[in-house]
Amino acid sequence: MRNWLLLVGVLQLSVAGFGCGDGLDGGGEGGAGGEAGDSGPSGSNSSGAGAPASSGAGAGSSTGSGTGAGSSTGGPASTGSGDPVAGSSTSSGGEPSECAGAGEDECPFEAGVEIACRLRFMYGVNYAWRDFGADFGGQTKWSQAGISGKKSQVLADLQDMRAHGVDVVRWWIYPRFYGDQINFDGQGNPTGLGGTSTQDILAALELADQAQVNVMFTLFSFDGFHKTSYNPPNGLSVASMGPLVADAGRRAKLIENVVRPIARTVASSPHRDRMLAWDVINEPEWAMTGPSLYGGDPAFEGDSSKFDLVTHQQMEALAKESAAVLRGETGAPVSVGSAAIKWGQAWTRSGVDFYQVHMYGWVNDHFPYTKPLSEYGLTDKPVVMGEFPINMAEMDVGYDKFVGDLYNMGYAGALSWSITDRNFPWSSNKTTVKAFADQHPCETRY
């Protein structure tokens, strides 16, 4: 029922339990608290909110005239070529798309990401893992099951999210390559999905359907670029993404043997409509070095003592090549989870359908969220705030005002951090998440 189902010819637009109209006529560790410790089973804890590198002011991107708060600066999600994705009301040539006869959308959010002919404010939370690095694939040496082996616990989590207003769950698949998740050959090249990865992807969609929530899968994270010698996990083999992404031939194997099988597994699920959108990689800037390809953005200054760093060109190639495969196999819109709007131009030519930026206190100090998107040069596609502290730590603003400001300024969504990060506790803040959803019961649900 999402726009990618429209792409493959599934035109039915009704979903039980959704209160809005059926279509539109016209119209981290880098601040996220990062990964859990790798020395043993991580449970649900993580390491805190500090940015790993380059947290000070940078040059920033300051293009456009600025429209002021309250203006809707975003637009319908579009493909990397600038064409609207399936579900938009018109094609790039002016011809009507699938949405032309879909009927009137009861509550369009004009700046939102359009999916299945619905324009909505993408609202929810980051899961982002129940057990870091084990949710998809499992960790047999740590006796950690993948999602398919802990369904009751995961379903309870998702149902709790749904009960507190969450519609979209940002959920990480492979934050770091260790353990059972991926199979490698003798040369260190990925040959396919390992462990219980396939079963876990299917189970995640099944559980999302049961809980009536939608999923944004995040394939990778900057954590995956950690050197194999950095904080080695107890008893687990480690592979770094750095050498794979830096080499075009090896990167092609990563795309064909990991990205494509993930996408095809999602497409094979009877609950595939619950996979709302893709996020290629979380906060890639922390694993990058050197100048930006595009004017206005500061240079990337990843920590070479921790990471196998790659250039902007190499990381952009990962994003662009992954986006093409993900969209081609599923039709779902694609983004990149940028660490900060200071690198606002970094992914504007990577083939994404909507932009995603993260906001923590260190970012807001120098690149305030109150500045119009036009001043950051992000007006051609919707912009989702993909991470921000659910307890608003170091932000000097409350949750309700922050999310309300994003809504009024023309952001396309807000996904707070995080369900399982104890530094940003869900339990004591989930009522505020629900309160905003209750104020906008239709605009915040696909």
C-alpha positions, -999 to +999 in steps of 0.1 A: +000+000+000+030+022+001+043+041-029+067+013-038+038-011-040+023+012-066+055+009-085+051-028-089+015-025-098-003-031-064-028-003-064-050-011-035-047+018-010-067+007+020-052-002+053-070-014+083-066+010+113-054+040+094-077+070+099-067+091+070-077+094+033-067+070+006-047+093-016-038+127-028-055+144-057-033+171-071-011+185-053+255+081+179+277+081+187+278+113+167+253+127+190+230+097+191+246+081+220+264+058+196+270+021+198+269-001+228+302-014+241+317-042+219+334-061+247+304-083+254+267-085+250+253-050+248+218-054+259+201-020+255+227+003+268+249+026+248+277+050+253+264+085+256+256+116+236+290+131+227+298+137+190+329+117+180+345+143+159+341+177+142+315+189+167+324+225+165+312+252+141+320+246+105+315+267+074+280+255+070+258+260+039+241+293+037+223+295+004+189+308-003+171+338+009+154+323+040+117+321+044+113+324+081+096+302+106+062+289+096+069+285+059+067+251+043+100+248+026+100+211+018+084+194-012+072+160-023+098+133-021+115+129-054+140+105-070+177+114-074+170+128-108+145+152-094+114+132-106+086+126-081+086+091-067+056+069-072+026+082-054+032+118-064+002+134-082+021+143-114+051+129-132+081+150-143+066+153-177+033+166-164+015+134-169-008+122-141+007+095-119-010+067-100-023+093-075-043+113-100-074+092-095-068+080-060-092+104-044-087+133-020-063+130+009-081+139+041-052+155+059-022+162+036+009+176+053+022+196+024+059+195+034+058+158+041+072+127+024+046+114+001+039+076+003+010+058-013-005+091-023-004+104+013+016+134+024+023+130+061+046+143+088+069+112+093+065+109+131+080+083+154+112+072+172+145+054+168+145+018+181+174+016+168+183-018+182+172-041+210+206-058+210+233-038+192+245-058+161+224-088+169+188-079+160+194-090+124+215-121+122+220-129+159+251-134+179+255-171+188+287-166+206+270-141+229+238-161+230+219-132+215+190-141+193+179-121+163+144-107+161+130-140+150+142-155+182+128-128+205+095-120+190+076-115+222+100-089+236+102-070+203+064-071+198+059-057+233+084-028+224+066-020+192+031-021+208+044+003+235+056+026+208+023+024+189+003+031+221+023+063+225+018+078+191+046+063+171+040+056+134+075+052+120+103+032+137+138+038+125+155+004+129+192-004+123+201-037+105+239-039+104+255-012+125+288-031+126+301-061+107+308-087+133+295-121+144+269-139+124+252-113+102+272-115+070+292-142+053+326-134+039+350-152+016+387-157+022+396-123+008+372-105+032+345-098+006+308-103+015+292-133-001+257-131+014+235-126+044+245-148+074+230-161+106+193-155+109+193-123+089+166-133+065+143-147+091+149-116+112+140-091+085+108-110+078+100-112+115+105-075+119+079-067+093+055-093+107+058-078+141+055-042+128+023-053+111+009-068+143+018-036+162+004-014+134+036+006+131+058+013+100+095+008+096+125+028+082+153+003+079+188+017+083+212-006+066+246+005+079+262+029+104+295+048+107+302+022+135+309-003+107+339+016+097+357+010+130+391-005+125+391-042+132+415-035+161+392-009+177+374-021+208+373-056+196+342-075+206+348-104+229+351-136+208+337-122+176+353-117+142+352-082+129+352-068+094+355-031+086+334-014+059+362+010+051+382-011+027+349-024+010+336+011+004+369+025-008+373+000-035+348+001-064+350-037-071+346-047-034+318-021-030+300-038-058+301-070-040+287-053-009+259-039-029+250-072-047+256-096-019+242-076+010+221-046+000+202-064-028+194-095-007+181-073+021+158-054-004+146-086-020+138-101+014+117-071+022+100-073-012+092-110-006+074-103+027+036-104+029+040-074+052+063-055+029+039-025+031+052-019+066+086-010+052+080+027+047+114+040+036+152+032+036+181+049+053+213+037+036+237+046+065+236+063+098+258+094+103+284+085+076+303+118+081+321+104+112+338+078+089+349+104+063+379+125+056+389+153+033+370+181+016+333+181+007+325+176-030+301+205-028+305+241-018+295+254+016+300+223+037+330+221+060+356+193+055+351+159+070+374+151+099+367+116+110+390+101+137+416+080+118+427+063+150+393+047+153+380+044+118+390+033+083+381+066+067+368+071+032+364+102+010+332+120+003+333+106-032+335+070-020+308+074+006+285+091-019+291+062-043+279+038-015+248+059-010+240+063-047+246+027-056+226+015-026+198+039-033+195+026-069+192-010-058+169-003-029+145+017-051+148-007-080+139-037-059+112-022-037+103+013-050+105+027-015+120+062-010+156+064+002+175+087+025+209+091+043+210+097+080+233+127+081+249+135+114+243+172+112+229+199+090+263+215+089+269+190+061+236+199+045+248+196+009+267+163+013+239+140+001+220+163-023+234+145-053+234+110-040+201+099-054+181+101-022+144+109-022+143+129+010+169+144+032+175+134+068+195+153+094+202+148+131+201+174+159+218+174+193+229+202+215+264+205+200+248+209+165+222+234+177+248+256+193+263+264+159+236+253+134+203+261+151+172+242+142+153+275+142+171+287+111+149+281+080+158+252+057+162+277+029+193+291+047+208+256+047+201+251+010+176+223+015+144+232-003+142+208-032+132+177-012+115+170+021+137+171+052+131+147+081+147+153+115+159+117+119+174+120+154+171+143+183+172+136+221+138+125+233+146+141+267+159+172+249+193+169+267+215+200+261+189+215+237+174+242+260+140+236+245+111+212+254+100+183+232+066+198+225+080+231+213+108+216+193+086+191+174+059+218+170+085+242+155+097+215+131+061+209+120+054+246+115+088+253+098+082+228+070+102+198+082+089+165+069+091+145+101+106+140+135+121+107+149+134+110+185+163+091+200+157+065+214+138+035+228+167+015+242+194+042+249+193+047+287+209+081+283+177+092+265+150+072+284+119+063+265+099+054+296+099+088+312+094+107+279+070+086+259+039+106+271+053+137+254+056+117+222+020+107+224+008+142+232+021+155+199+006+126+180-027+132+198-027+168+186-022+157+150-038+122+148-041+121+110-011+141+097+013+119+117+000+085+104+006+069+070 
